[in-house]
Amino acid sequence: MCLAVPGEVLEIDGDTATVDFEGAEREVKLDLLEDVSEGDYVLVHTGFAIQVLSPEEAEETLDSWEEVAEMRTSAGV
């Protein structure tokens, strides 16, 4: 199964960005996208930003992840 997670671009240095994933900062490659700016939300898969998201799309995706985590917790997984 492949997963992609949204995060907010905090800083850009060349083709690499520091991205915030709900408090966890990671370095992400921007090679696959054009026109990414600090403050943008990006969808990240295996260390690469693969899509720019609107803040609303990012929030919706994060809400979905939270629901999955809650279901797993309530199921004892």
Backbone bond lengths (Angstrom), bond angles and torsions (degrees), N, CA, C in turn:
res aa  C-N    CA-C-N  psi(-1)  N-CA   C-N-CA  omega(-1)  CA-C   N-CA-C  phi
1 M - - - 1.436 - - 1.525 108.17 -
2 C 1.311 116.18 137.14 1.463 122.17 178.51 1.516 108.92 -103.64
3 L 1.318 115.52 136.61 1.454 120.75 179.74 1.517 109.80 -124.02
4 A 1.310 117.00 143.57 1.449 123.21 173.12 1.523 107.08 -129.14
5 V 1.321 116.02 139.02 1.458 122.02 -173.35 1.525 109.65 -124.27
6 P 1.339 117.74 136.01 1.458 119.54 178.12 1.527 111.76 -82.08
7 G 1.325 114.51 148.09 1.452 120.71 175.87 1.517 110.02 -153.79
8 E 1.328 115.98 164.06 1.459 121.78 -178.36 1.524 110.06 -99.93
9 V 1.316 116.21 131.57 1.457 121.87 178.93 1.527 108.62 -74.49
10 L 1.336 115.63 118.87 1.454 120.66 179.79 1.526 112.19 -93.19
11 E 1.331 115.53 -40.00 1.460 120.72 -174.76 1.526 109.19 -152.30
12 I 1.327 116.05 143.52 1.458 121.05 178.11 1.513 109.09 -120.00
13 D 1.335 115.27 133.02 1.463 121.99 176.28 1.527 106.92 -133.17
14 G 1.319 116.28 96.12 1.463 120.54 -177.96 1.511 110.52 68.13
15 D 1.345 116.03 -121.29 1.470 120.27 -179.21 1.526 112.36 -100.86
16 T 1.335 115.94 18.89 1.462 121.41 179.37 1.527 109.16 -126.75
17 A 1.322 115.85 143.07 1.460 120.70 178.28 1.519 109.77 -127.75
18 T 1.313 115.52 149.96 1.450 121.46 167.45 1.519 105.97 -91.54
19 V 1.322 115.84 121.61 1.461 121.83 -175.41 1.522 109.18 -118.89
20 D 1.328 115.52 136.11 1.464 122.54 178.94 1.524 109.48 -95.88
21 F 1.330 114.99 120.96 1.461 122.04 175.94 1.520 108.03 -110.28
22 E 1.339 115.82 83.11 1.461 120.86 178.41 1.526 112.00 51.83
23 G 1.328 117.35 44.56 1.460 122.34 176.68 1.512 114.84 102.69
24 A 1.301 118.41 -14.50 1.469 122.04 177.01 1.533 107.74 -102.84
25 E 1.334 116.24 117.95 1.460 120.57 -179.53 1.524 110.74 -94.86
26 R 1.328 115.62 134.60 1.462 121.80 -179.70 1.521 109.60 -137.14
27 E 1.324 115.70 154.41 1.452 121.60 173.78 1.532 108.18 -85.03
28 V 1.325 116.35 133.61 1.459 122.61 -175.91 1.519 108.63 -131.61
29 K 1.311 116.53 138.49 1.461 121.57 177.66 1.533 109.59 -82.07
30 L 1.336 115.81 139.32 1.462 121.91 -179.16 1.521 112.51 -107.84
31 D 1.328 117.70 11.62 1.463 122.66 -174.39 1.525 114.55 -55.36
32 L 1.319 118.24 -27.37 1.466 121.24 -173.59 1.524 113.53 -91.26
33 L 1.339 117.01 -3.92 1.461 120.28 -176.61 1.521 111.61 -126.11
34 E 1.310 114.89 154.45 1.457 121.68 172.29 1.523 108.12 -114.19
35 D 1.299 116.77 155.56 1.467 122.26 172.48 1.524 114.08 59.40
36 V 1.322 117.44 47.53 1.458 121.55 172.85 1.524 106.93 -96.82
37 S 1.323 116.10 134.94 1.460 121.54 -178.74 1.524 110.32 -123.54
38 E 1.320 115.66 157.40 1.457 120.03 173.51 1.526 108.15 -58.92
39 G 1.325 116.08 137.37 1.454 121.86 -177.29 1.521 113.62 95.31
40 D 1.340 116.83 -16.33 1.464 120.23 176.04 1.525 110.11 -70.53
41 Y 1.314 115.52 155.25 1.462 121.64 170.62 1.517 107.58 -101.50
42 V 1.329 115.98 136.38 1.458 121.23 179.25 1.516 109.50 -128.25
43 L 1.315 115.05 151.63 1.454 122.48 174.61 1.524 106.05 -95.29
44 V 1.336 116.85 126.84 1.462 121.51 -172.27 1.524 110.33 -118.37
45 H 1.325 114.88 132.02 1.464 122.72 176.52 1.521 108.09 -132.90
46 T 1.300 117.08 126.87 1.466 125.24 178.94 1.522 113.03 48.02
47 G 1.332 116.40 40.65 1.457 120.80 175.21 1.513 115.51 85.95
48 F 1.332 117.56 2.37 1.463 121.85 179.22 1.523 110.19 -118.27
49 A 1.322 116.44 134.23 1.461 120.82 171.62 1.526 106.71 -73.14
50 I 1.336 116.32 125.82 1.463 119.41 -175.48 1.523 113.02 -114.13
51 Q 1.344 117.08 -10.74 1.460 119.99 -179.36 1.523 108.79 -162.62
52 V 1.335 116.32 142.69 1.458 121.41 171.28 1.521 107.15 -89.48
53 L 1.333 116.13 133.67 1.462 122.04 -179.03 1.526 110.36 -113.54
54 S 1.312 116.51 152.53 1.460 119.98 169.29 1.534 107.03 -74.25
55 P 1.317 117.69 158.99 1.475 119.20 176.18 1.527 111.94 -56.29
56 E 1.331 117.19 -35.52 1.469 120.80 179.73 1.527 111.53 -67.09
57 E 1.335 116.78 -41.97 1.467 120.27 177.73 1.525 110.85 -64.24
58 A 1.330 116.22 -40.78 1.463 120.41 179.37 1.525 109.89 -62.96
59 E 1.324 117.31 -45.54 1.464 121.41 -179.22 1.529 110.87 -63.22
60 E 1.319 116.69 -41.95 1.469 120.77 178.79 1.526 110.72 -61.70
61 T 1.320 116.84 -43.02 1.464 120.95 179.58 1.523 110.79 -66.20
62 L 1.338 117.19 -42.59 1.464 120.39 178.23 1.524 111.39 -63.76
63 D 1.325 116.95 -38.16 1.465 120.45 176.48 1.528 110.64 -61.90
64 S 1.323 117.03 -39.69 1.468 121.16 178.54 1.521 110.81 -63.88
65 W 1.340 116.89 -42.86 1.466 120.68 177.76 1.527 110.41 -61.36
66 E 1.340 116.30 -39.74 1.461 120.11 179.93 1.523 110.79 -64.34
67 E 1.322 117.10 -40.66 1.466 120.92 177.62 1.525 111.43 -61.37
68 V 1.323 116.78 -42.31 1.469 120.98 178.86 1.528 109.73 -63.11
69 A 1.317 116.90 -43.80 1.468 120.36 179.70 1.523 110.95 -62.75
70 E 1.321 117.11 -40.78 1.465 120.87 178.43 1.531 111.24 -64.26
71 M 1.325 116.98 -41.25 1.465 120.49 179.64 1.523 110.03 -64.46
72 R 1.338 116.95 -41.65 1.459 120.40 179.42 1.524 110.34 -64.02
73 T 1.323 116.89 -41.32 1.461 121.02 -179.50 1.524 110.62 -65.00
74 S 1.325 116.90 -44.86 1.457 119.85 -179.28 1.527 112.02 -68.45
75 A 1.322 117.33 -24.37 1.458 121.38 178.36 1.525 111.78 -87.20
76 G 1.346 116.28 -4.37 1.452 119.88 178.90 1.513 113.73 77.59
77 V 1.328 117.04 22.57 1.462 121.34 -178.86 1.495 110.03 -93.34
